[in-house]
Amino acid sequence: MADITVEQAWDAVDYTRNEQDSAQSSATFVYIARGSKNENEIIAAVRNFAPEILGAEYEKLPRQSIAISERLTEDDWKVSVVYADSGKDGQYEDSEKQEPQYNFEISAGTKKMVYAIKHVKTYPSSAPAPKAGINDGEGVEIIYPVSRFSETHFMTKAKVSASYKRKVAELVGKINNASFKGYSKGQVLFMGCTGSRTGREKWQITFNFAVSTKQTGISIGDISGISKDPWDVIWCQYEEGENNDHTETIKKVKAVHVEQVYEEGSFGVLGIGNN
């Protein structure tokens, strides 16, 4: 590591004391670090220099985060260190016992509809009914309901290990391989999560999911009885055919294919239960 010096800035301390709840007090210390072009080396130097816990005049607040706030020159940096405490009198709540927070969203999204739910009418009546789907298979954008939900859980630092974060990352973009949160196998798609650490021991992590449903009784052209699982996709192969009067060549569906495009995964890895 380069020879880095660290000192407090002249406007070093921004301290807020909460008179109603001392656990909600916070302090930000600003440091000037010199001697390296590497951000990671600067952060490491400030981490070694700044106290892990402040003195009694600052309510013994623990160090929460370190972040570079400004690059002053090529190798001079301004770094902010935030101190805050999520527990009273230095005692931390049992993260695993805190009640999770739940949110859901049902909104409108768009998707391309290649096949109609029902063919209503053709004008003129002598014209052949469509055999290739809407717009000869090009489809049309429609509004459809989008269902999402999220859960925020509080976990200990020991639980949110590097191994845990790696396993969660590997689960992103996968569907549930068993029933999950009241939904059947294959209905839920894991969209990822965001996390932040409060105090020294507690992680707050929000997990995001999307939900789809199984479709049955689909008809495309002359092919009927098609079904697809929630996150499967449908695509069609086409061929040239003749209309009913054998006077015109038309495009018609030759085959309909249903494909699984998302891998399955065990959502038990998340450690957030199944209720």
FIDREN-787290 format. One record per residue (C-alpha): x, y, z; residue in one letter. Coordinates in steps of 0.5 Angstrom, whole numbers. Layout:
! FIDREN-787290
> X; Y; Z; A
...
END
This chain:
! FIDREN-787290
> 0; 0; 0; M
> 2; 7; -2; A
> 5; 12; 4; D
> -2; 15; 6; I
> -3; 20; 11; T
> -10; 22; 14; V
> -12; 28; 18; E
> -19; 31; 20; Q
> -22; 37; 15; A
> -23; 43; 18; W
> -30; 42; 18; D
> -29; 35; 20; A
> -36; 34; 24; V
> -43; 34; 23; D
> -47; 32; 29; Y
> -54; 31; 30; T
> -57; 29; 37; R
> -64; 26; 38; N
> -66; 28; 44; E
> -72; 24; 44; Q
> -69; 18; 42; D
> -61; 17; 43; S
> -61; 11; 38; A
> -63; 16; 33; Q
> -57; 21; 33; S
> -52; 21; 28; S
> -45; 24; 26; A
> -41; 25; 20; T
> -33; 26; 20; F
> -30; 28; 14; V
> -22; 27; 13; Y
> -17; 29; 8; I
> -13; 23; 6; A
> -7; 24; 1; R
> -2; 19; -2; G
> -5; 15; -7; S
> -9; 15; -13; K
> -13; 8; -11; N
> -20; 9; -8; E
> -19; 2; -5; N
> -13; 4; -1; E
> -15; 11; 1; I
> -22; 8; 4; I
> -17; 2; 8; A
> -13; 8; 10; A
> -19; 12; 13; V
> -22; 6; 16; R
> -15; 4; 20; N
> -15; 12; 22; F
> -22; 13; 24; A
> -25; 10; 31; P
> -29; 5; 30; E
> -33; 7; 36; I
> -34; 15; 38; L
> -33; 17; 45; G
> -38; 19; 50; A
> -39; 26; 48; E
> -42; 23; 41; Y
> -46; 18; 45; E
> -41; 12; 43; K
> -44; 12; 36; L
> -41; 6; 32; P
> -38; 7; 25; R
> -43; 5; 20; Q
> -40; 7; 13; S
> -34; 10; 10; I
> -35; 14; 3; A
> -31; 18; -2; I
> -34; 25; -2; S
> -29; 28; -7; E
> -23; 27; -11; R
> -19; 34; -9; L
> -13; 32; -13; T
> -10; 26; -17; E
> -8; 23; -10; D
> -12; 27; -5; D
> -19; 25; -3; W
> -24; 28; 2; K
> -27; 22; 5; V
> -34; 22; 10; S
> -35; 17; 15; V
> -42; 16; 18; V
> -43; 14; 25; Y
> -50; 12; 27; A
> -53; 7; 32; D
> -60; 3; 31; S
> -60; 0; 38; G
> -61; 4; 45; K
> -55; 4; 50; D
> -50; 0; 45; G
> -55; -6; 45; Q
> -57; -8; 39; Y
> -64; -11; 37; E
> -65; -19; 35; D
> -65; -18; 28; S
> -68; -25; 27; E
> -74; -23; 31; K
> -76; -16; 28; Q
> -82; -17; 24; E
> -81; -17; 16; P
> -84; -11; 12; Q
> -89; -13; 6; Y
> -90; -9; 0; N
> -94; -11; -6; F
> -96; -8; -13; E
> -101; -9; -18; I
> -100; -5; -24; S
> -100; -5; -32; A
> -95; -7; -36; G
> -95; -8; -44; T
> -93; -15; -48; K
> -94; -17; -55; K
> -100; -21; -57; M
> -99; -25; -63; V
> -106; -29; -62; Y
> -113; -27; -60; A
> -117; -29; -55; I
> -123; -29; -59; K
> -124; -28; -67; H
> -130; -23; -67; V
> -131; -21; -74; K
> -128; -21; -81; T
> -130; -15; -86; Y
> -132; -17; -91; P
> -135; -23; -89; S
> -132; -27; -96; S
> -125; -26; -93; A
> -121; -31; -90; P
> -121; -31; -83; A
> -114; -30; -80; P
> -109; -36; -80; K
> -103; -33; -78; A
> -105; -29; -72; G
> -105; -22; -71; I
> -102; -18; -76; N
> -100; -24; -80; D
> -96; -26; -74; G
> -93; -19; -72; E
> -97; -18; -66; G
> -100; -12; -63; V
> -97; -9; -56; E
> -103; -9; -51; I
> -104; -7; -43; I
> -104; -13; -38; Y
> -103; -14; -31; P
> -97; -14; -27; V
> -96; -17; -20; S
> -90; -16; -16; R
> -89; -16; -9; F
> -83; -15; -4; S
> -81; -17; 3; E
> -76; -13; 7; T
> -72; -17; 13; H
> -67; -16; 18; F
> -61; -21; 19; M
> -55; -21; 23; T
> -48; -20; 20; K
> -46; -27; 21; A
> -52; -29; 17; K
> -51; -24; 11; V
> -44; -28; 9; S
> -40; -27; 3; A
> -43; -34; 1; S
> -50; -32; 3; Y
> -49; -26; -2; K
> -46; -31; -8; R
> -52; -36; -7; K
> -57; -30; -7; V
> -54; -27; -13; A
> -54; -34; -17; E
> -62; -35; -16; L
> -63; -28; -19; V
> -67; -29; -25; G
> -70; -36; -23; K
> -77; -39; -22; I
> -79; -42; -15; N
> -78; -50; -16; N
> -83; -51; -10; A
> -89; -47; -7; S
> -87; -41; -5; F
> -91; -35; -1; K
> -98; -38; -3; G
> -96; -39; -10; Y
> -95; -45; -14; S
> -89; -48; -17; K
> -86; -44; -23; G
> -90; -38; -21; Q
> -85; -33; -18; V
> -79; -30; -21; L
> -74; -27; -17; F
> -72; -20; -19; M
> -66; -19; -14; G
> -65; -15; -8; C
> -62; -9; -4; T
> -59; -9; 2; G
> -56; -4; 7; S
> -53; -5; 14; R
> -55; -1; 20; T
> -51; -1; 26; G
> -45; -6; 26; R
> -49; -12; 27; E
> -56; -11; 23; K
> -57; -12; 15; W
> -64; -10; 12; Q
> -65; -13; 6; I
> -71; -12; 1; T
> -73; -18; -4; F
> -76; -17; -10; N
> -81; -22; -14; F
> -85; -22; -20; A
> -91; -27; -21; V
> -94; -30; -27; S
> -100; -35; -28; T
> -101; -41; -32; K
> -105; -40; -39; Q
> -109; -46; -42; T
> -114; -46; -48; G
> -110; -42; -52; I
> -112; -43; -60; S
> -107; -40; -65; I
> -110; -41; -72; G
> -112; -48; -73; D
> -108; -50; -67; I
> -112; -51; -61; S
> -111; -54; -54; G
> -105; -50; -52; I
> -103; -49; -45; S
> -96; -46; -42; K
> -93; -45; -35; D
> -93; -38; -32; P
> -86; -36; -35; W
> -86; -40; -41; D
> -86; -37; -48; V
> -90; -39; -54; I
> -87; -38; -61; W
> -90; -40; -68; C
> -87; -43; -74; Q
> -91; -41; -81; Y
> -92; -44; -88; E
> -96; -42; -94; E
> -103; -45; -95; G
> -109; -43; -99; E
> -115; -40; -97; N
> -122; -44; -97; N
> -123; -42; -104; D
> -116; -44; -106; H
> -116; -37; -110; T
> -110; -34; -105; E
> -104; -36; -102; T
> -104; -34; -95; I
> -99; -35; -89; K
> -102; -40; -83; K
> -99; -43; -77; V
> -95; -49; -78; K
> -93; -51; -71; A
> -94; -48; -64; V
> -88; -48; -59; H
> -88; -47; -52; V
> -81; -46; -49; E
> -78; -46; -42; Q
> -73; -40; -41; V
> -72; -39; -34; Y
> -68; -44; -30; E
> -71; -47; -23; E
> -68; -45; -16; G
> -69; -47; -9; S
> -72; -40; -6; F
> -70; -43; 1; G
> -63; -41; 0; V
> -66; -34; 1; L
> -67; -35; 8; G
> -74; -31; 9; I
> -79; -37; 10; G
> -85; -39; 6; N
> -91; -36; 9; N
END
